[in-house]
């Protein structure tokens, strides 16, 4: 399963993180989907007119990442590749 991460920040920007190799066609579909969801799930206060100028920051998911458990200050062992 390929997954994307969506973050709506207080600065009015949407950050999209997609798996490496995501095609532009998929980005267009994702952007349309996220824009539609902004008014219902991510930012329930906004209307479509208010959300028309939302900035999208899109980046590919980083590879070779070490995840750290902040409470234990230990690395988290991953099983498999993230987002693929």
C-alpha positions as CSV (number, residue, x, y, z in Angstrom):
1,X,0.0,0.0,0.0
2,X,1.4,3.4,-1.0
3,X,0.5,6.2,1.4
4,X,0.8,9.9,1.6
5,X,1.0,12.1,4.6
6,X,-1.0,15.3,4.8
7,X,-0.3,18.1,7.4
8,X,-2.3,21.3,7.6
9,X,-0.3,23.8,9.5
10,X,-1.4,26.9,11.4
11,X,0.4,29.0,8.7
12,X,-2.3,28.0,6.2
13,X,0.0,25.7,4.3
14,X,-0.6,22.0,3.4
15,X,2.4,19.8,3.5
16,X,2.1,16.6,1.4
17,X,4.7,13.9,1.7
18,X,4.5,11.2,-1.0
19,X,6.4,8.0,-1.7
20,X,9.5,8.2,-3.9
21,X,8.5,7.9,-7.6
22,X,5.0,9.3,-7.2
23,X,3.8,10.4,-10.7
24,X,2.5,13.9,-11.4
25,X,-0.9,12.4,-12.4
26,X,-1.2,11.0,-8.8
27,X,-0.1,14.3,-7.3
28,X,-2.8,16.2,-9.2
29,X,-5.4,13.7,-7.9
30,X,-4.1,13.9,-4.4
31,X,-4.1,17.7,-4.4
32,X,-7.7,17.8,-5.6
33,X,-8.7,15.2,-2.9
34,X,-6.9,17.1,-0.2
35,X,-8.4,20.4,-1.2
36,X,-11.9,18.8,-1.1
37,X,-11.1,17.4,2.4
38,X,-9.8,20.7,3.8
39,X,-13.3,22.0,4.4
40,X,-14.6,18.9,6.1
41,X,-11.9,17.0,8.0
42,X,-8.8,19.1,8.2
43,X,-10.1,22.7,8.7
44,X,-13.8,22.6,9.5
45,X,-14.0,26.3,9.9
46,X,-13.1,27.1,6.3
47,X,-15.3,27.4,3.3
48,X,-14.2,26.6,-0.3
49,X,-13.7,30.3,-1.1
50,X,-11.5,30.7,2.0
51,X,-9.5,27.7,1.0
52,X,-8.9,28.6,-2.6
53,X,-5.5,30.2,-1.9
54,X,-4.1,27.4,0.3
55,X,-0.4,26.7,-0.5
56,X,0.6,23.1,-1.1
57,X,4.2,22.1,-0.2
58,X,4.9,18.7,-1.9
59,X,8.0,16.5,-1.2
60,X,9.0,13.0,-1.6
61,X,9.3,10.8,1.4
62,X,12.9,10.7,2.7
63,X,14.8,7.4,2.4
64,X,17.4,6.0,4.8
65,X,15.7,7.6,7.8
66,X,16.4,6.6,11.4
67,X,13.3,7.0,13.5
68,X,13.9,7.8,17.2
69,X,11.6,7.1,20.1
70,X,12.0,10.4,22.0
71,X,10.8,9.0,25.3
72,X,13.4,6.2,25.3
73,X,16.0,7.9,23.2
74,X,16.4,4.8,21.2
75,X,16.1,4.0,17.5
76,X,12.8,2.4,16.4
77,X,13.3,-0.7,14.3
78,X,11.1,-0.6,11.1
79,X,9.7,-3.6,9.3
80,X,9.7,-3.0,5.6
81,X,9.8,0.2,3.6
82,X,7.5,3.1,4.6
83,X,4.8,4.1,2.1
84,X,5.4,1.2,-0.3
